[in-house]
Amino acid sequence: MHLIIITGMSGAGKSIVLHTLEDQGYYCIDNLPLELLDQALSTERLLKRKKIAIVIDVRSGKKYLQKLAGMVLNYRNSFKTDIIYLYAGKSVLIKRYDESRRKHPLSDNKTSLREAILKEYELLLPVREISDLKIDTSTTNIYELATIIKKRVCASENQSLSLMFQSFGFKHGTPRDSDFLFDVRCLPNPFWIPELREHTGLEKEVIDWLQSHELVNKMEQDLTTLIKNWIPHIIKSQRAYLTISIGCTGGHHRSVYLTERLAGYFRKKYKNSVIVQHREL
């Protein structure tokens, strides 16, 4: 049996993830009180299910959330268990609540929306620490989030590790969901070549130019070796998801090129488990 626990900030997209998994054949339960989780998973009806997804969040209460880490460790002795943690920036969450006009589960006559979001963040910190996959939904719409779940969770559910390589630009901020983050701004920059500026690292003109620089090839070799050497240890530690971010200044040339090169190398071994995302494109 594969159990996925979906948790995280209110307004970050937990319902979208649950609906996506339901469409992919998971038996789904929303807002299950944590004190009923043990009982639910011991019922004959659920034990017959091969894939189960359950939303558990701050609505269960602080007292029960603190027990979640220990419960997950016990479940992992019996079946595959993953925690997906969803979050977004404070300003993004406020905007989403303003647009939907829904009430935050922690807000009341004495607690403003901003205060409720901060309180929820603090309550969920222990859960965030034990999560297997963290997804920042600040810049994703519902369709992009559904695609991420299909690629990272559903398409690779039979693999031991889901690998995501993503490019980004430092001038737009660093991604907060990275396990490894590499800065490649030291490499020759096609941006300063007028005829290459409007192209990206996906196009032949930029690819040929970068491949002609030994420093770029050395960076690719070093990153490939480092990741290849550590993946077996990551798998042994029962990690199911790994996110590797490559950053250059604008996120259009060097980081895109290297992300594609690394993904291409590791796709030969991990096949459907490798996902590519170019944030700035």
N, C-alpha and C positions, 0 to 999 in steps of 0.2 A: 504493500500500500504506500502511496505517496501522499503525504499530508502537507498542504501549504497553508501557513498562517499569514493572513494579510493584515497588516497593522500600519500605524503611522498617523500623520496629522489629519485632522478633519478638514475636508476640502481639497485634499491632495490627490484624490482619484481612486480611493479604495473600491468604490462601487463599480467603476469602469473595469478595474482589474478582475473583480469577482464575476462580472457579466462576461468578460472575455474568456475566462477560464471555464465558465459554464458552457459557453459555445464550443469549447474545445473538449468537452466530455467530462469535466470535473463535476462531482456532486458538491453543490455550494450551499453554505449556510452564512447568513449575514447577522452580525451583532449577537453572536452566541455569548452569553455570560460565561466568564472564564471558570467560575465555580462549577459549571455544568459540562466542561470540556471532557474531563476524565470519564464521566458517565456516558456522554454521547459517543465517545470513541470505543466504548466497551459494548455498545449495543450490536446485536447481530446484523441489523440493517446496514450500519456503517462499516462493519468489519468485512462485509462482502464487497464493498466498493474498492476499486483499485486506485482511484484518484479523488481526493477530497480537498476542498478549499474552504477555509473558514475565516471570516473577518472578526478580529478581536481588537478592540481599541479602548480608548479612554472611558468609554461608556461603561466598561466593566468595573471601573473604580480603581483608585491607587492601590488599595490593599491587595487586590487580586492581580494587578499587573506585576507587582513585585514577585509573584510566584511563577510567572510565566517562564523565566529562564530555567528554573529547576524542572519544570514540567516538560519543556522541550528536550532537555538532556535525557530524561527518562524515555520519552517517545523515541528518540534516536536509537535507543537500544533495541527497539522492536521493529521500527520501519523508518523509511526515509522521511525526514521532516525538514522543511525549509521555511524560513521567515522572510517575507517580503515587506520592507519598510518604505513607505511613501512619504515624501515631504516636499515642501515648497517654501519659497521665501515669504517672510511675514507680510510684506506689501502685496504679494500675489494672492495670498490667502484672504487678506482683508478685501481685496478687489472682488474675488470670487464670491465671498459672502454678501458683499454689497449688491452684486449683480443678481444673485439668486434669491436674496432677501430671506434666506433661511437662518435659523437660530443656531449658534454654536452650542454644542452640548455642555460646555462649561460656563457659558455666559448667563447672567441673571441681572436682576435689578441693581446689584452692587458690583457687578463685574462687567467691564466693557469688552467689546470684541477683541481689541488689542491685548488686553490683560488675559483674556481667556486663551488666546493663542500662545502667549508666553508661558502660561501655566501648563498648558497641554504639552508644550515642548519639553518642559522640565520633567513632567510626569513620565514621558515616554523615553527619556534618556537611557534607562536600563534596558528597555526593549530594543532600542536602536543599536546598542552595543553588541547584542547577540544576534542581530539580523544577518541573514546570508546574502541578501540582495537589497541594496539601497538605491532608490530611484528618485531623482530630483525632477519633479514635474513642473517646475516654474515656467519652462519655455515650451512645454509639450501640450498639444491639444488632445482631445479624447481619442482621435484616430491614431495619432502617433504613439500614445501610451499603449493602446491595444496592440499595435504592431510590435512594440518593444516586448510586451509580455509573450506574444506568440513566438517571437524569435528567441528570446532568452530563456523562457520557461518551457513552452510547449514543444518547440522544434528540437530542443536538446534534452528532453526529459530522460532519454535512454542513454545519454552520455554522462561521463563522470564529472565533466567540467564545462561550464558555459563561458566562453571567452568573448569579451567585447573590446574592440579597439576603437577608440574615438579620437578624432583630431579636434583641436580648439585653438582659439587665439587668446593670448594672455591679455590683450587690450580689452577683451570682452569679459574678463574674469575667469578664474580657474574653476573647472567642474568640481563639485563637492562630492561626487559619488565615485571617486577614483580609488583603486587599490594601489596602482603604480602610476606615477605621473612623471613624465620626462620632458625636459626643456630642451628644444632643439634650435633655439634662437642663435646659437653660436655658429650655425651652418651658413654657407653662402645663400644669399637671399635673392630669388628671382624677381622680387618686387622692384628692385633697383634697375632691372633691365626693361626699358620702355616697352619693347615688343612682347614681353612676357607678363607684364603687370596685370592685364585683364584676364589672363588665363588662370587655371587652377592646377593643383597637383594631380588631377585626374587626366589632364590633357598631354598629348605627346610632346608638344613644344617644351613644357616645363619638365616632364619626365626625362627627356633626353638631356636637358641642361643640367639637371641635378645629378643624373648618373655620370656625367662627365667630371664630377668633382670627387676626388678620392676621399675627402673628409666626410662627405655624405655617405659614401659606401662604407666607410669605417664605422660611422654611427649606426648604420643599419646592421652591420655584422655584430657589433657589441651589444645592441639591444636584443637582437635575435638570440645570441648566446646566453645573455642574462636571463631572459624570460624562459628559454628552453631548459636551462639548468634548474630553475626554481619551480616550474610547474609540477614536477613529480612530488615535491615536498608539500606543495599547496594541496594537491589531491589527497595526499596521505593525511592531511589535517582535516579532511572531510569538508573542505570548502567546495561548494557547488558552483559558485559564480566568481569571475575575476574580471575586473574592469581596468583596462590599461589606457591611459590618456597621453597623447603626444601633442605638445603645444609649441607653436611658433608665435610670431607677433600678431598677425592678423587671422591665422587659421585657414589660409587659402592655398598655400603653396607647399612649404617644407613639411608641415605636420600632416597634411593630406597625403602627400607622396609616401612618407614613411609609414603612415597608418595602413595604407593599401599594401605596401611591401610586406609589412609584418603579418597582416591578416592573410595575405596570399601564402606565405610560408607555413603558417600554423594551420591553415585550412586543409593542407595536404594530409595532416594527421587527424585533426579534430572535425573536419568536414562540416556538418550542419551546426556544430556547436560554436562556430565563429561568426560574430556579428560585427558589422562596420557601421560607424556613425560619424558623419562630418558635421559638427555642430554649427559652424559658421557658414556652411553651404546650404 
